[in-house]
Amino acid sequence: MNIFKLTFLLICFYGVQLCAQTTIQVSSLAALCEAVQNSNQHIVMKPGKYDLTELPKDKRKIICSGSKNTIDLTGVYVNAPVGSTKQTYIVISGNQNTFKGGTFEDTYTSGLVEVTDFSAYNQERSTLASGLKGQAVLDVTGDDNLVLNIKLTVRGSFPYGYGSIYGIGRDNVFGLDKRCGILLKGKRNTIDSCEVQQRAFGHGIYMQEPADESVIKNTLVEGRMRPSADLYLETDPKDLPVRSDYKSNGKPIPKNVMYPLSEDGIRVYTHGGSVTVENCTVKKMRGGIRAYLASRATVINSIAIDCGATNFNMPKDGKVIGSSGNFAYAPLNDFRLSKSNQDIELTILPSPHAVGDHNVADILGSNHTIVFHRTEGPVDTSLRPIVVKDSNSTIRNETEYPIVLEASSSGNTVVSLGKVTDHGTNNKVTQL
């Protein structure tokens, strides 16, 4: 290679490197919005407090359309007053970006932090119960992006305080205006070391088509619960329980369950692709790690507790490894839609505050390999059952909780510390 050609190649190489390392300093949301449209940059925002209303009313949206950027918001706090926008206000539509640091908080202009008076809240839709038309605060629509170490506090939705008893789609009774946390719609995107405090009706983190190969790790999603009996304390004629005659789906609102005030913590929708969830915690959401509609799903070293519909469920061939959960307000795992061939390893956490009439777990589907570990400590005296309804699974139960093999079960192999009651056929039972 002659010296001129070598020099040319070196100039090109270092020119690309220089471009890739270009640092852009910004100190306003307007400057940030402009910078993130370009590519190959290290964008650093000056630490401090910012307000979404600094942007024009019709442009309150940070659209990261550039690619191969590192967008560093460490020390940045962005206040997003509820009602100041009706749409997603952070979008990562480019590819191979790192969007890191930063705290984004939906706030009420009244200064309200935690909703306790649901009657007053739901009667004020302009400044309190104002959602995002069902959208999420943060959308990731591009591919190969990393969202790292951010915190979202999500507030503002209608209705809020009643779970999903008044409908979650077009069949809703009183109108619906959700606000979710993070939506993944691209491929090979990763959420790492993030926190979603969900204080609105909507999902914490969810995946929709064409998402695939999503990774969520080292992340916390937390919602709130409410005793169902509290709904009977709402007596104003404008209150939703009064307007519904204290009924849901034609039946009286129960008085002995807990309602999750948000939707699912980590949720995959049909055609939402595959997901890996590792070292995550979900608390007090409707569903914890709810991946039963994923094309593939693996959950590793994760915790789901105090959720209102189920703490875990998985797709066909799904795997849960080294994870744990409880059954305080809903089953540990409900094996939704009888998906089969699952490989499940879960530690059952005692739930002394359990309410409702649900089981520890409802094992539907066939050909599972399931291990239930127990935690150290005294034996639980409130022995709700693990119920097996289908066939040909291998189940090792190292806990004191009893197993009931229903009449529909057959061909299961069960090794259990807890008592086993077998109403099925051709089941093989061994007591530990």
Number of C-alpha atoms within 10 A of each C-alpha: 5 6 8 9 10 11 11 10 12 12 12 12 12 11 12 13 12 13 14 16 15 14 15 15 14 17 14 16 20 17 13 21 20 14 23 25 17 15 22 21 22 22 22 18 21 15 15 14 12 16 15 22 16 12 15 10 11 8 15 22 21 21 21 26 21 20 23 18 28 23 23 20 22 18 13 19 18 19 18 24 20 24 21 17 20 16 18 23 19 19 20 28 21 24 23 21 28 20 22 20 20 22 20 23 20 22 20 20 14 9 7 11 12 10 16 11 10 17 20 15 22 21 15 12 18 13 17 24 25 27 30 22 17 20 21 27 26 22 24 27 23 24 23 20 26 21 20 21 19 21 21 22 20 29 31 32 29 27 27 25 30 24 25 20 14 20 17 17 11 8 10 12 15 12 13 21 22 25 29 32 28 25 24 28 23 27 23 19 26 23 23 21 19 21 23 24 19 29 26 32 34 35 30 33 25 24 28 19 16 14 26 24 18 24 19 22 21 18 22 23 25 24 27 23 22 18 16 18 14 12 21 14 10 16 14 12 9 13 18 24 21 16 13 16 13 18 16 16 11 9 9 11 19 16 13 13 21 27 24 29 25 32 28 33 30 26 24 30 17 14 15 26 24 22 26 17 24 22 18 24 25 27 26 29 34 30 29 32 30 26 32 23 22 24 21 20 27 21 26 18 18 22 25 28 28 31 35 29 25 29 33 32 27 31 25 23 17 22 21 24 17 17 22 25 27 27 30 26 30 28 26 31 29 22 23 19 14 19 21 22 19 23 19 22 21 23 21 22 19 21 17 12 9 18 15 14 12 20 19 25 24 21 23 22 21 23 19 24 18 21 22 17 19 18 13 8 7 7 13 14 10 12 15 18 21 23 21 25 19 24 24 18 25 19 20 20 26 19 21 19 24 19 26 19 26 16 13 12 23 22 17 23 18 21 19 22 17 18 17 21 14 18 14 19 15 14 17 13 16 12 13 13
